[in-house]
Amino acid sequence: MSNLSLLDSPLFGGSFVDDEMRDVFGSDAFVRRCVETEVALARAEARLGLIPNAAAAGIAEAAETAHFDHDRLRRETELVGYPILPIVEQLSDACGDAGRYLHWGATTQDIMDTATVLQIRSAFFLIEQRLADTIEALRQLAADHRDTPMAGRTHLQHALPITFGYKAAVWLSALERHRERLVQVRPRVLVVQFSGASGTLASLGIEGLAVQAELANILGLAVPAITWHSTRDGMAEVVQLLALICGSLAKIALDASIMMTTELGEIAEPFARHRGASSTMPQKRNPVSCELIAAAAKMVRQHAGLMLDAMAHDFERATGPWHLEWSAVPESFALTSGALTQAAFMLQGLQVYPDRMLRNLDASKGLIVAEAVMMALAPITGRQSAHDLVYTGCRQAIESGTPLFEVLAQMQDVVMPLGLEQLRHLVDPSNYLGAAPAMVDRVLARR
């Protein structure tokens, strides 16, 4: 069968999805999670005396050795519309007499939702690992370049000096918040889904809630206060969080790719033979990881919007919105994990060029710290007068191409109150970093 999906493409898939996350959400893995849920359900019901212990043992034993006919699963899923009945039929055949008690009191969505929650739990672990790798790389960059001066830019123009460590710490702070969000979302999402046809557990009578609780206990999941199979805010929140993570990675990728331009040349992605090469231009070294991160972020953003649509379920079981999750959830995890992998690779091996940063910082010949001169004059002349004086000097410097110090040194209204040595100090960008280094320390102190 041909691969239509970008993520499953033998050409492109490896650039966007790591193998471990692919294993978590692959179709075989989903079948295994469904079977795991069925086995846990049988054990729960046996413990509560609803089915024979021997039946639960038989179901568990069959699940260990059963070999599914995946072509049959595919054909029957296309016919039924869902994979659970085909899975149950094949597993029941493998169970012998115990098969009579398989899927007891359950409905398709119970098994599929719980299987998805189990996948999400494993996926959270991988996302946390990938996020931790990226965070550690940023922590190292922030520490190493705490005092490395560079131009701060607003509206793509020189603004005021910053340090590269400060920039890395700003990137880092967002990812640290996402790590907190990953912890916070767990109790709302890692919840068993077992509620029967309309969500009332009527098929199990007075034992319904006890079965639900025992099933949750066996699977290591929480128990919901009430049925959630038609209220999908938890699933939607998961994808919104993944979109937030990717959005923060996209900000890093955008900054980094611009810093990698030939004209700036302040950083470069790790070198590997032919990585980012052009088929025709031998000199090219394209920001490949940045490009992949940016593309992944846009795709996950689309899935985040799709999940908001998927929240509108009609009545007690929806006619279509649920199906949107089958694409949005696994693909969002796959893309986010891939984006984090690319980010960690890029940041761990990032090549930083402080000399180029300094050269760019000096490109405006002191204009980038005009504010420093203005603020030093302001207590003496008043803020508006100081602004007007320095503004006049800046215009002369720009028009003549003369360094700001040389222009201001000829302006008696500036030199007399400040003196030449203080003026020289003020127009050195490395002396106007504000609290940037201290802010880096504050971010790095948080663990």
MOVEN-V353293 format. One record per residue. N is the residue number from 0. RES is the residue in three letters. SS is DSSP state (a for helix, b for strand, c for the rest). NEAR is the number of other C-alpha atoms within 12 Angstrom. Layout:
# MOVEN-V353293
((N | RES | SS | NEAR) (N | RES | SS | NEAR))
This chain:
# MOVEN-V353293
((0 | MET | c | 7) (1 | SER | c | 8) (2 | ASN | c | 12) (3 | LEU | c | 12) (4 | SER | c | 16) (5 | LEU | c | 21) (6 | LEU | c | 31) (7 | ASP | c | 25) (8 | SER | c | 16) (9 | PRO | c | 15) (10 | LEU | c | 14) (11 | PHE | c | 17) (12 | GLY | a | 24) (13 | GLY | a | 24) (14 | SER | a | 30) (15 | PHE | a | 41) (16 | VAL | c | 37) (17 | ASP | c | 31) (18 | ASP | a | 21) (19 | GLU | a | 25) (20 | MET | a | 37) (21 | ARG | a | 31) (22 | ASP | a | 23) (23 | VAL | a | 35) (24 | PHE | a | 40) (25 | GLY | c | 27) (26 | SER | a | 22) (27 | ASP | a | 23) (28 | ALA | a | 24) (29 | PHE | a | 31) (30 | VAL | a | 39) (31 | ARG | a | 33) (32 | ARG | a | 33) (33 | CYS | a | 37) (34 | VAL | a | 42) (35 | GLU | a | 36) (36 | THR | a | 49) (37 | GLU | a | 43) (38 | VAL | a | 39) (39 | ALA | a | 39) (40 | LEU | a | 47) (41 | ALA | a | 41) (42 | ARG | a | 37) (43 | ALA | a | 38) (44 | GLU | a | 37) (45 | ALA | a | 30) (46 | ARG | a | 25) (47 | LEU | c | 24) (48 | GLY | c | 18) (49 | LEU | c | 27) (50 | ILE | c | 29) (51 | PRO | c | 24) (52 | ASN | a | 20) (53 | ALA | a | 24) (54 | ALA | a | 32) (55 | ALA | a | 36) (56 | ALA | a | 29) (57 | GLY | a | 31) (58 | ILE | a | 41) (59 | ALA | a | 33) (60 | GLU | a | 24) (61 | ALA | a | 29) (62 | ALA | a | 35) (63 | GLU | a | 18) (64 | THR | a | 15) (65 | ALA | c | 25) (66 | HIS | c | 22) (67 | PHE | c | 25) (68 | ASP | c | 19) (69 | HIS | a | 18) (70 | ASP | a | 15) (71 | ARG | a | 19) (72 | LEU | a | 27) (73 | ARG | a | 22) (74 | ARG | a | 17) (75 | GLU | a | 21) (76 | THR | a | 19) (77 | GLU | a | 15) (78 | LEU | a | 14) (79 | VAL | a | 16) (80 | GLY | c | 18) (81 | TYR | c | 24) (82 | PRO | c | 32) (83 | ILE | a | 37) (84 | LEU | a | 32) (85 | PRO | a | 29) (86 | ILE | a | 42) (87 | VAL | a | 39) (88 | GLU | a | 26) (89 | GLN | a | 28) (90 | LEU | a | 39) (91 | SER | a | 34) (92 | ASP | a | 24) (93 | ALA | a | 26) (94 | CYS | a | 29) (95 | GLY | a | 24) (96 | ASP | a | 19) (97 | ALA | a | 29) (98 | GLY | a | 32) (99 | ARG | a | 24) (100 | TYR | a | 34) (101 | LEU | c | 46) (102 | HIS | c | 40) (103 | TRP | c | 39) (104 | GLY | c | 34) (105 | ALA | c | 38) (106 | THR | c | 35) (107 | THR | a | 33) (108 | GLN | a | 36) (109 | ASP | a | 38) (110 | ILE | a | 42) (111 | MET | a | 35) (112 | ASP | a | 39) (113 | THR | a | 45) (114 | ALA | a | 42) (115 | THR | a | 40) (116 | VAL | a | 42) (117 | LEU | a | 36) (118 | GLN | a | 38) (119 | ILE | a | 40) (120 | ARG | a | 34) (121 | SER | a | 27) (122 | ALA | a | 37) (123 | PHE | a | 38) (124 | PHE | a | 23) (125 | LEU | a | 30) (126 | ILE | a | 41) (127 | GLU | a | 32) (128 | GLN | a | 22) (129 | ARG | a | 32) (130 | LEU | a | 39) (131 | ALA | a | 30) (132 | ASP | a | 28) (133 | THR | a | 41) (134 | ILE | a | 41) (135 | GLU | a | 29) (136 | ALA | a | 31) (137 | LEU | a | 41) (138 | ARG | a | 37) (139 | GLN | a | 28) (140 | LEU | a | 35) (141 | ALA | a | 37) (142 | ALA | a | 29) (143 | ASP | a | 25) (144 | HIS | c | 29) (145 | ARG | c | 33) (146 | ASP | c | 32) (147 | THR | c | 35) (148 | PRO | b | 36) (149 | MET | b | 41) (150 | ALA | b | 38) (151 | GLY | b | 34) (152 | ARG | b | 21) (153 | THR | b | 13) (154 | HIS | c | 7) (155 | LEU | c | 14) (156 | GLN | b | 16) (157 | HIS | b | 24) (158 | ALA | b | 24) (159 | LEU | b | 32) (160 | PRO | b | 41) (161 | ILE | b | 39) (162 | THR | b | 39) (163 | PHE | a | 43) (164 | GLY | a | 36) (165 | TYR | a | 39) (166 | LYS | a | 38) (167 | ALA | a | 44) (168 | ALA | a | 38) (169 | VAL | a | 34) (170 | TRP | a | 37) (171 | LEU | a | 41) (172 | SER | a | 33) (173 | ALA | a | 28) (174 | LEU | a | 40) (175 | GLU | a | 29) (176 | ARG | a | 24) (177 | HIS | a | 31) (178 | ARG | a | 30) (179 | GLU | a | 19) (180 | ARG | a | 25) (181 | LEU | a | 34) (182 | VAL | a | 21) (183 | GLN | a | 18) (184 | VAL | a | 26) (185 | ARG | a | 28) (186 | PRO | a | 21) (187 | ARG | a | 26) (188 | VAL | a | 35) (189 | LEU | c | 35) (190 | VAL | b | 36) (191 | VAL | c | 44) (192 | GLN | c | 46) (193 | PHE | c | 50) (194 | SER | c | 43) (195 | GLY | c | 30) (196 | ALA | c | 24) (197 | SER | c | 24) (198 | GLY | c | 30) (199 | THR | c | 26) (200 | LEU | c | 26) (201 | ALA | a | 19) (202 | SER | a | 22) (203 | LEU | a | 27) (204 | GLY | a | 16) (205 | ILE | a | 14) (206 | GLU | a | 24) (207 | GLY | a | 28) (208 | LEU | a | 31) (209 | ALA | a | 25) (210 | VAL | a | 38) (211 | GLN | a | 43) (212 | ALA | a | 30) (213 | GLU | a | 28) (214 | LEU | a | 38) (215 | ALA | a | 32) (216 | ASN | a | 22) (217 | ILE | a | 24) (218 | LEU | a | 31) (219 | GLY | c | 20) (220 | LEU | c | 29) (221 | ALA | b | 27) (222 | VAL | c | 29) (223 | PRO | c | 26) (224 | ALA | c | 15) (225 | ILE | c | 21) (226 | THR | c | 28) (227 | TRP | c | 33) (228 | HIS | c | 40) (229 | SER | c | 30) (230 | THR | c | 30) (231 | ARG | c | 33) (232 | ASP | a | 25) (233 | GLY | a | 33) (234 | MET | a | 42) (235 | ALA | a | 33) (236 | GLU | a | 33) (237 | VAL | a | 43) (238 | VAL | a | 42) (239 | GLN | a | 33) (240 | LEU | a | 38) (241 | LEU | a | 50) (242 | ALA | a | 40) (243 | LEU | a | 31) (244 | ILE | a | 49) (245 | CYS | a | 46) (246 | GLY | a | 33) (247 | SER | a | 36) (248 | LEU | a | 50) (249 | ALA | a | 35) (250 | LYS | a | 29) (251 | ILE | a | 38) (252 | ALA | a | 37) (253 | LEU | a | 28) (254 | ASP | a | 30) (255 | ALA | a | 36) (256 | SER | a | 32) (257 | ILE | a | 24) (258 | MET | a | 35) (259 | MET | c | 30) (260 | THR | c | 20) (261 | THR | c | 17) (262 | GLU | c | 15) (263 | LEU | c | 27) (264 | GLY | c | 25) (265 | GLU | c | 31) (266 | ILE | b | 33) (267 | ALA | b | 36) (268 | GLU | c | 35) (269 | PRO | c | 27) (270 | PHE | c | 23) (271 | ALA | c | 17) (272 | ARG | c | 11) (273 | HIS | c | 16) (274 | ARG | c | 20) (275 | GLY | c | 23) (276 | ALA | c | 17) (277 | SER | c | 15) (278 | SER | c | 12) (279 | THR | c | 8) (280 | MET | c | 11) (281 | PRO | c | 13) (282 | GLN | c | 13) (283 | LYS | c | 20) (284 | ARG | c | 27) (285 | ASN | c | 29) (286 | PRO | c | 35) (287 | VAL | a | 33) (288 | SER | a | 39) (289 | CYS | a | 41) (290 | GLU | a | 30) (291 | LEU | a | 36) (292 | ILE | a | 41) (293 | ALA | a | 36) (294 | ALA | a | 29) (295 | ALA | a | 43) (296 | ALA | a | 42) (297 | LYS | a | 28) (298 | MET | a | 33) (299 | VAL | a | 40) (300 | ARG | a | 33) (301 | GLN | a | 28) (302 | HIS | a | 38) (303 | ALA | a | 36) (304 | GLY | a | 24) (305 | LEU | a | 30) (306 | MET | a | 38) (307 | LEU | a | 27) (308 | ASP | a | 24) (309 | ALA | c | 33) (310 | MET | c | 30) (311 | ALA | c | 24) (312 | HIS | c | 24) (313 | ASP | c | 17) (314 | PHE | c | 15) (315 | GLU | c | 21) (316 | ARG | c | 27) (317 | ALA | c | 20) (318 | THR | c | 16) (319 | GLY | c | 17) (320 | PRO | a | 26) (321 | TRP | a | 33) (322 | HIS | a | 25) (323 | LEU | a | 29) (324 | GLU | a | 34) (325 | TRP | a | 27) (326 | SER | a | 28) (327 | ALA | a | 36) (328 | VAL | a | 43) (329 | PRO | a | 38) (330 | GLU | a | 43) (331 | SER | a | 49) (332 | PHE | a | 54) (333 | ALA | a | 47) (334 | LEU | a | 49) (335 | THR | a | 53) (336 | SER | a | 47) (337 | GLY | a | 44) (338 | ALA | a | 48) (339 | LEU | a | 49) (340 | THR | a | 40) (341 | GLN | a | 42) (342 | ALA | a | 49) (343 | ALA | a | 35) (344 | PHE | a | 29) (345 | MET | a | 37) (346 | LEU | a | 36) (347 | GLN | a | 27) (348 | GLY | c | 22) (349 | LEU | c | 31) (350 | GLN | b | 22) (351 | VAL | b | 31) (352 | TYR | c | 23) (353 | PRO | a | 27) (354 | ASP | a | 18) (355 | ARG | a | 27) (356 | MET | a | 31) (357 | LEU | a | 30) (358 | ARG | a | 22) (359 | ASN | a | 28) (360 | LEU | a | 36) (361 | ASP | c | 27) (362 | ALA | c | 25) (363 | SER | c | 29) (364 | LYS | c | 27) (365 | GLY | c | 43) (366 | LEU | a | 40) (367 | ILE | a | 39) (368 | VAL | a | 40) (369 | ALA | a | 41) (370 | GLU | a | 32) (371 | ALA | a | 33) (372 | VAL | a | 44) (373 | MET | a | 35) (374 | MET | a | 27) (375 | ALA | a | 30) (376 | LEU | a | 31) (377 | ALA | a | 23) (378 | PRO | a | 16) (379 | ILE | a | 19) (380 | THR | a | 22) (381 | GLY | c | 15) (382 | ARG | a | 19) (383 | GLN | a | 16) (384 | SER | a | 20) (385 | ALA | a | 27) (386 | HIS | a | 25) (387 | ASP | a | 23) (388 | LEU | a | 31) (389 | VAL | a | 39) (390 | TYR | a | 25) (391 | THR | a | 23) (392 | GLY | a | 35) (393 | CYS | a | 33) (394 | ARG | a | 20) (395 | GLN | a | 22) (396 | ALA | a | 26) (397 | ILE | a | 21) (398 | GLU | a | 13) (399 | SER | a | 14) (400 | GLY | c | 19) (401 | THR | c | 22) (402 | PRO | c | 29) (403 | LEU | a | 40) (404 | PHE | a | 36) (405 | GLU | a | 25) (406 | VAL | a | 34) (407 | LEU | a | 38) (408 | ALA | c | 28) (409 | GLN | c | 21) (410 | MET | c | 23) (411 | GLN | a | 17) (412 | ASP | a | 25) (413 | VAL | a | 37) (414 | VAL | a | 26) (415 | MET | a | 18) (416 | PRO | a | 23) (417 | LEU | a | 28) (418 | GLY | c | 22) (419 | LEU | a | 23) (420 | GLU | a | 15) (421 | GLN | a | 22) (422 | LEU | a | 35) (423 | ARG | a | 27) (424 | HIS | a | 21) (425 | LEU | a | 33) (426 | VAL | c | 39) (427 | ASP | c | 31) (428 | PRO | a | 41) (429 | SER | a | 31) (430 | ASN | a | 28) (431 | TYR | c | 32) (432 | LEU | c | 33) (433 | GLY | c | 22) (434 | ALA | c | 17) (435 | ALA | a | 32) (436 | PRO | a | 32) (437 | ALA | a | 21) (438 | MET | a | 27) (439 | VAL | a | 36) (440 | ASP | a | 26) (441 | ARG | a | 21) (442 | VAL | a | 31) (443 | LEU | a | 28) (444 | ALA | a | 14) (445 | ARG | c | 15) (446 | ARG | c | 16))
